[in-house]
């Protein structure tokens, strides 16, 4: 695993992070994101769907709109309150390593960009996910991906992480190779059924020159599931055609393995 450290990863980080977005903004992103298709295609048709680490709750809202009995838990009370001001959906504040949910109560457990933030690794969260899932239940989990580009840059990334930590930076997250994530899932009795890298444009945004007046890259705090980077959807005319072609090229399997920012795995609880 690659470890990342940040000078801004303090105790109030997630409150400030979610405070920079709105429920409406992230719900609009979720409605058009390729990630949403991967999620809904993996979910069972019946039973309770729990989103663990739901943030502002956009996926809880979206899934309930589409007919699932979805509920969300998160550690940020402020984020949950913001969601409740927009929609009356079932939410609760919780530690994902110790959920107040009876064993085997949910048919699907969705966790998007959450397990990587535990400095002790993902095992405690995965063990609790297995406990609350019914036998044969579905796990949908995504984490930062050690793609081809990160693999090539791993020596530099590790040196940079050590320097940030030595300067007082706090642990922020891990990135996982496919083999590392699958091994963690196997330790907790999950049988993978599919794996999908996604969000390949994120890396390009950090590499391409910044245009005048364009905000600096904020890869660490962009909302999970957002289509970011120079090929995000939007606009019209010839530029839109170029973007569509570029997006098509980015979503080929070789490009996703090289550039995919996140890795989503679908697994079954044995």
Rosetta blueprint (number, residue, H / E / L):
1 X L
2 X E
3 X E
4 X E
5 X E
6 X E
7 X L
8 X L
9 X L
10 X L
11 X L
12 X L
13 X H
14 X H
15 X H
16 X H
17 X H
18 X H
19 X H
20 X L
21 X L
22 X L
23 X H
24 X H
25 X H
26 X H
27 X H
28 X H
29 X H
30 X H
31 X H
32 X H
33 X L
34 X H
35 X H
36 X H
37 X H
38 X H
39 X H
40 X H
41 X H
42 X H
43 X L
44 X L
45 X L
46 X L
47 X L
48 X E
49 X E
50 X E
51 X E
52 X E
53 X L
54 X L
55 X L
56 X L
57 X L
58 X H
59 X H
60 X H
61 X H
62 X H
63 X H
64 X H
65 X H
66 X L
67 X L
68 X L
69 X E
70 X E
71 X E
72 X E
73 X E
74 X E
75 X L
76 X L
77 X H
78 X H
79 X H
80 X H
81 X H
82 X H
83 X H
84 X H
85 X L
86 X L
87 X L
88 X L
89 X L
90 X L
91 X E
92 X E
93 X E
94 X L
95 X E
96 X L
97 X L
98 X E
99 X L
100 X L
101 X L
102 X L
103 X L
104 X L
105 X L
106 X E
107 X E
108 X E
109 X E
110 X E
111 X E
112 X E
113 X L
114 X L
115 X H
116 X H
117 X H
118 X L
119 X L
120 X L
121 X L
122 X L
123 X H
124 X H
125 X H
126 X H
127 X H
128 X H
129 X H
130 X H
131 X H
132 X H
133 X E
134 X E
135 X E
136 X E
137 X E
138 X E
139 X E
140 X E
141 X E
142 X E
143 X E
144 X E
145 X E
146 X L
147 X L
148 X H
149 X H
150 X H
151 X H
152 X H
153 X L
154 X H
155 X H
156 X H
157 X H
158 X H
159 X H
160 X H
161 X H
162 X H
163 X H
164 X H
165 X H
166 X H
167 X L
168 X L
169 X L
170 X E
171 X E
172 X E
173 X E
174 X E
175 X E
176 X E
177 X L
178 X H
179 X H
180 X H
181 X H
182 X H
183 X H
184 X H
185 X H
186 X H
187 X H
188 X L
189 X L
190 X E
191 X E
192 X E
193 X E
194 X E
195 X E
196 X E
197 X E
198 X E
199 X L
200 X L
201 X H
202 X H
203 X H
204 X H
205 X H
206 X H
207 X H
208 X L
209 X L
210 X L
211 X L
212 X L
213 X L
214 X L
215 X L
216 X L
217 X L
218 X L
219 X L
220 X L
221 X L
222 X L
223 X L
224 X L
225 X L
226 X L
227 X L
228 X L
229 X L
230 X L
231 X L
232 X L
233 X L
234 X L
235 X L
236 X L
237 X H
238 X H
239 X H
240 X H
241 X H
242 X H
243 X H
244 X H
245 X H
246 X H
247 X H
248 X H
249 X H
250 X H
251 X L
252 X L
253 X H
254 X H
255 X H
256 X H
257 X H
258 X H
259 X H
260 X L
261 X L
262 X E
263 X E
264 X E
265 X E
266 X E
267 X E
268 X E
269 X E
270 X L
